[in-house]
Amino acid sequence: MRFGIFIPQGWRLDLVGIDPAAQWGVMRDLAQRADAEDTWESLWVYDHFHTVPAPTDEATHEAWTLMSAFAASTSRIRLGQMCTSIGYRNPAYLAKVAATVDLISGGRVELGIGGGWYEHEWRAYGYGFPSAGERLGRLDEGVQIFKQAWTNGKATLDGKYYQVDGAIVRPLPVQEGGIPLWIAGGGEKKTLRTAAKYASYTNFSGEPAEFIHKSEILRAHCVEVGTDFDAIVRTTDYNVVIGSTEAEVEDRLVALQARLTPFIGADKAAAHVNDLYRGSAAVGTPEQVIENLTKIRDLGLGYAILYFPEATYDTSGIELFEREVAPALR
């Protein structure tokens, strides 16, 4: 199993208490720490504008600006977004941005792309909130534009949602054949079909029964469109709270809930921790996490991207994972 790590950027209220002027330094230092530790093949940020689980006035730093900054301040680690919303940027423009960041990084960019879902920020930024069908239609057309732009240096598409006419994207990405595409989402009729046609990676649920089901849907689409299912790396994201003992794990969960409470209220903070962390495959002692992730690895999960909610303030959980969990799974 391969591993990526999320760098706190504020979206999940994971930079609170840090002066905004100091937040870039925190993010940069964590990125450089991951760059120096061979557990991590990649680092990731989220493409969002407003905090979760509720919009607040706390900082959320923009994903592609961070991509460029990380490209210039790291040397080895690959750089991704989980995942870029197709509706937030014209795809020809995004192809240009991503190619430039790939050049800055020396060929280390991964493009995570999806239909988008966070209605509050869509509407707040004036993007409306199209139907799921339209968002996924835009995803398919946008990926076609990326593929043309990164192989031919030009893109032309007279689509239902996007019209580009000889859009020049130069220089090409450093990576031969273009930037690897991660198609995120488990939509069975459209998203997984787009993934079957174009993706190097997918990203959907890591819950075993759902993972098996989505994998079979993806396989069927690959057969239908004539691509190699086994060439697509299946990935998922995990929220990680790890401790040497179950009591330590509980202490970390309590601390997370306490940090969120002043910003979203006690009830919402408790629900957030219960829904997203308790019972997660990557919450527990090293032995428990190894057991859980081994099961999903053996079902075909090739890559996990991990989020440590306390990373800004305490890296001991990351260190424990690096020391005891990663070697057992790699």
C-alpha positions, 0 to 999 in steps of 0.5 A: 500500500502507498501513502499520501498525507493531507496538509492542514489548510484550514478547511477542516478547522485545523489551523485555528489558533494560528495567526493567519500570517503564520499559517503558511509557515506551518503548512510549509514546515509540515510539507517539508517534513513529509518530503523528507520522510519516505513513508509519504509518496504524496501530499494533498490539500482539499479544493474548498473555500469555506470551512466544514462541518459548517462555514465559519470566518476561519481561514481556508487557503486556496488549493492551487495557490498552495500547489504552486507554493509546495512545488517551489518548497519541496523536492521529492514528494508528489503534489495533489488535491482531493479533489479539484472541483470541475465547476470552480475553474474553466478546464482549459484554464485549469489545464494551464495552471496545472501544467505550470505547477508541474513545471515548477515542481519538476513533474510531480503534480497529480490532478484530483478532479471531481464533480464538486458537492459543497453547495454553500460555497458554490452558491456563495461564489456565484457558481450556482449549483447545477444538478448532479447530472450537469456537474458530472457532465462537466467533469467528463468534458473537462477531462477531455480538455485536459487530455488534449491540452497535455498531449497536443498543447491545444484543446478544442471541444464543442461540448454541451457545457464547455466550448474551447477553440484551439486553447493553447496550453504551453509549455506542456507538463513535464510528465510524459503523457500529461499529469496523472488523473485521479477521478474522485467519487463513486457515482456508478453511472457517470463518475466511474464510467469517466474514471474507466475511460480516463483515470490513472487513479480512482478515489472512493469509499474505503468501507469494505462492502462498498469498496467491493461494490464500486470496484465491480462497477468500475470493472464493468465500465472498463470492459465496456469502454475497452480499458484495463481495470488492473491499470487503475489504482484504487485509492481512498481517504482515511481520517486517522487518530492513532495512539499507543493505547485505546485510552490515548486514542480517546484522549485525542478524540476528546481533544479534537472535539474540544478544539472544534466546539468554540467554532461550531458548537458542542452538538455539531462538534460531537456529531462530527467526531462521532460520524467521521472518526469513531469506528473509522478503519484508521482510528485506534492503536497501531495494531488495530489500524494495521488489522483494518487496513490490511483487510482493505488492502487485500481487497485491492486498495492500492493507495491511502491518503491520510488526514491527521486532524491534530497535525498542526499542533502535534505530529506524534500521531504521524510519527507513530503511524510512520514508525509502526503502521506504514512498514507493516502495510507497504 
